[in-house]
Structures are given as C-alpha cells and as structure tokens.
Amino acid sequence: MEINNYEKLEIFIDRWISGTIDLLIIESEPGLGKTELVKRKLKEVSHLAINNHITPLANYKQLYHNRDKVVWFDDVYYVLLNKLNIATLKQLCETTQNKKLCYHTKAELLGDVPAEFTKISKVLITCNAVEGKNPHLRAVKDRGFHIKFVPTRQEVIAKLQEVTNNYPLLEQKEKEEVLNIIEYNSQNIKSLSLRTLIKGFQLYSFYKLKNVDWKEDFLKELDLNEKLARMNSLLVKYDSDIDRLKEWDWSRQSFYNYKKMLEV
C-alpha cells in the first residue's frame, strides 16, 4: 500500500500502537523523518527497539527478555537479509495471538534463555528498503500491513517548515534563509529530505562563525546544476551585474533567470 502524506502515516502508527495492527512495515527513502516520528509516538510506550547489525542469537535473547513489550525493528535492511533473523521474524509475525518462538542451539550459548517461548506483542519494522529474493522475506511482508511511504514534495516542504520552527541552534530569520533556498529550488533537487535542511543549518552555522558565504557549498550539496553554483559565487565576488556578466559563460537571459532563483 502506498501513502503520500504524514497524517495518514501517523494514523497507521497509532493503529499499531493501539493493537489493531499486529505487524506494520513502513518503507521509504531515507531522510523523510519516519524514525523520528516513531520515536515520538513511542515516547510513552514500553517497547523494545532493535537496530541494524544484530546477530540472530542476540535478537532472540532480546525478544525473550522483553517479551511483554511491543517490538520496533528500525533500519533493518541487513537484519532482513539474514535467514535466521527472518525465521525469527516469521515466528514473531504469525497471525495467531500467541506466537511461539524457537531457537535451537547449544545450551551454553542460550544461557538463561529457553529454546522456546511464547510472545504476544506487536511488531513494527521501519526501513529504507524491503527487498530480496528470499521467499521467507516475502512471507513476512504478507503477514501484515506493508506501507510504502512516498510523500509529495509539498508534504516534505511542510515537514521542513515544522523542523525549521523547532530547530534550536539558529535564529528564526537565519533558519528561514536556509529553508527559502530549498523551497525555491525544490523542483530541481534530486533527493529532497529532512537531512537536506539540517545540512543547510550546519553549513550556515559553520560559515557564520568564519564570516564567509555558505550558499555555494549548500547549492552543491543540493546537487543542483553548475549554473546556480556559479551565480552564487559571482554574487559574492562582485557588486555589479556588469562585472558578473563578464564571467558568465551562458546567455544574458539565463544570467538573470538564475540570479532571480537566488534572490530569496
């Protein structure tokens, strides 16, 4: 199922927290804020959070010691590529209320953890990709709601404004200056994300201390075309358009078009 706005994404997370959804998988491009959203939602909820690069045995032990809590697997691309972890997930994500989990290995490796136990908690998986040819992986996806979160650019811009308002390390006017650059050029940014904004804030803060221009490097970070980067350097270097045009390698009309893009 594909959804394209944050409000509906929150509704699905709330449904999972309330217990009406046993398994919820949220997949999206990186940097869209899904992890921070889940963290906020789970702030008052007793839960087990499992991150990337966990071994199957450690995974099983954590699930046992936290068997009364809801489980959140975050950024688990490599976890999902491990057959033993997928086997545990399949057991954990059974559609029955009581899930029987098994892990058969040497007793000394299990320690105080039994080779079998029952768990009833719900599972949330957030990741940047749910791929792979393993049929067991497809079986995990089929046992719950698999959300592909693809927010519109308008949705991302609205979320950027929210992040801007809450960012504590710059004045509001300074933050708006960074956001305005992103908003004006949003249709030409290949990968628009919340991380783009934070990078802009960090560049602004660094260059502010050095008392030098920050826009040129930020435009490069946005992965825009070279004309915008050149225009920014000319605006910094010269005070008049006459001098700037002498070093502009394209048409006069394009000069004023690109200049306008930076006058935000």
N, C-alpha and C positions, 0 to 999 in steps of 0.2 A: 504494500500500500504506500502510495506517495502522498505526502502532505507538504504544503509550502508556506505555512505560517507558524509563528511561535505559539500563538494562543492554542491552536489545536494540538500542538506537540505537548504543551503543558497539560491539556485535558487527558491525554493518554497516560502521561506520567502519574497524574493524580488517580486515574483509574487503577493503575498498577499498585500504587501505594495503598489504596482503599481495599485491595484484594479482589477486585472484579476481573483482573487480568493476571494469569499465573506467570506467563512469560512474555516479556516485551523486549524486542530488539530494535534499537534505534541506530540507523546507519546514515552517515552524512559525510560531506567533505570536511577536512579539518578546519578548526578555527571558527566555527559557527556558534559556539557557546553551549553546546549540548551538555558537556561535562559540568560546567559551572551551573547550568540550570538544574541538573540532577542534584548537585551538591546542595544547592539552596533548598530544594524540595525535601531532601533527606536530613536536613539540619536537626530536626526534632524527632527523627525516626531512628530507632535502633536498627542498625544494618551492618553487614559485612561488605567492605569494598575490596575487590580483588583487581589488581592492576596487571599490566603486561609482564611477561617473562617469569611466570610462576611454574614450578615443576608440578607434574601430576600428583606426586605424593604430598607435597606441601599444600596443594589445592584441596586434596581430600581431607587432610588434617584440619585445615582452617574451616572447612564446611562442617566437620564434626563438632569442633569446639564452639561454633557459632550456629548450631543447628536450629535455634529458636529465632533467628533473625532473617530478615529479607536479605537477598544477596544481589550485589551490583558488581558485574564484571565491566570494568572500564578500559578502553583502549586495548582490546584483547585480540588483535589480529594474529599474533604468534601463538597465543593460547589456543585459538580456534584451528590452528594448523597442526596441533599435536593430537594424535589419535587417542591417547589415553585421557587427555583433558576433554575431548569431545565425547568419549564414552561416559565420563562422569557427568558431563552436561546433559547428555541424553537421559541418564537416570534422574538427574535433578529436575529436568523439564518434562517428566512424564505428566500426562494429563490427569492422572489419578491424584486424589488429595494427599495420600501418604506415599512419598517417594522413597524407595529402597535404594540406598547407595552401597556399592561394594567396591573393595579394593583389595585384591588378594596378592600379598607379597610376604616376605619373611616377617615373622612376628617382631623381631628386634627393630626392624625399620618402622613398624607401625607404633611401637611404644605403647602408650596407654590408650590408643585409638583402636576400636574394634574393626574387624574386617568388613562388617556390615552394620548399617544403622538406618533409621528412618527419619526423614525430614519432610516438613510440610510447607516450608517457606517459599515465597515467590522469587522470581529471577528477572533481573533487568540486565541487558547487555547493551553497551554503547560502544561504537567502533566506527572507524573511518571506512572500513570495507568488510563485507561478509562474502568472501569469495572462496573458491576452491572446488576441486572436482570430487572431493571426498563425499560419497553418498550419505555418510553419517552426519556430516555438517548440514546437508540439505534437510535431513530428518529433524535436526534441532530447530531449524528455521520454521519448519512446518508445524511445530507444536505450539506456536504462539503467534503473536502479532509482530510482523516484521515491517517496521516503518522506515521508508527511505525519506529522509528529511531534506528537501530541496527548496529552501526559502527563496522567494523572489528577491531581486535586487532592492526593491522598495522595502521589503521586510528587513533585510540586512541593514539598510541605511537607518531605518527606525531603531533597530537594536544598537547601532553605532551611536546614535544620539543618546540613548539610555546609558551606555557605557561612558560616554563623554561626560554626562552630568554627574556621574558617580566617581569619576577619576579624581583622586585627591592631590596629585603632585604638581598640578599646573593651575593657573588662574583660568576662569571660565573663558575669557577672551582669547587666551592662548590656545586652549583646547578647541575652541570653535574655529580657529585659524587652520588647525590641522584637519578637522572634520570637513571644513568647506572645500579643501583641496580634494579630498576623497569624493565628496558628493558631486562636485562639478565634473570630475573625470570618471565617475563610477561606471559609465557605459564602456569605457576603454580599459578598465582594469581587468586583467585576465582572471585573477583569483581574489575576489573581494571577500574579506573575512574580518572578524574582530581583531585578529592578530595584526592586521594591517594598521589599524588605528593605534594600537598600543606601541607598535614600532615607530609610528609618527610622533607620538608623545615622547618617546625615549630620545629620538633624534632631536626634537625641539629642545628638550631639557639639556642635552649634552651641548648642542651648539649655542644655546643661550648662555651657558657658562663660558664658552670660548669667544662669545660675541662675534660669531660668523654665521653666514646664511645656512639654513638647514634644508631648504626646499629642493636643492639639486639632488642631494642624496636620497631624499624621500621620493622624488619623482622616479629615480632609478629603482628604488625598492618597489614602487607600484608597477614596475615593468611596463611603463608607457613608452611611446616611441621617442627617438632621439631628438625630435624637434622640440618637444616640451622641455627636455633637459637643457638643450642649447638655449632656448628662450630664457629660461630661468637664469642661466649663467650670464647672459647678456644684460638682463635687467639689473643684476647685481653689479656688473662690471662698468656699465655706462649710465649716464644720466639722461642722454638724449636718444631718440629713435634714429636720428641721422647716423650716429656712431654705431648703433646696434645693427642697422641695416647693412653696413659695410661688411659685417662678419656673418650675415645671414645668407646661407647658401641656397635658399629656395625663393619662391616668388614673394613680391611685396605684399600681395593679398594674404598669403599664408603667414607672413610675419605678423600681421595684425590679428589674424584669426587665433594664432597661438598665444599671442600676447594677452588677448581677451580671456583665454582659458585660465591664465594665472592671476587675473585681476579679480580675486575673490576675497 
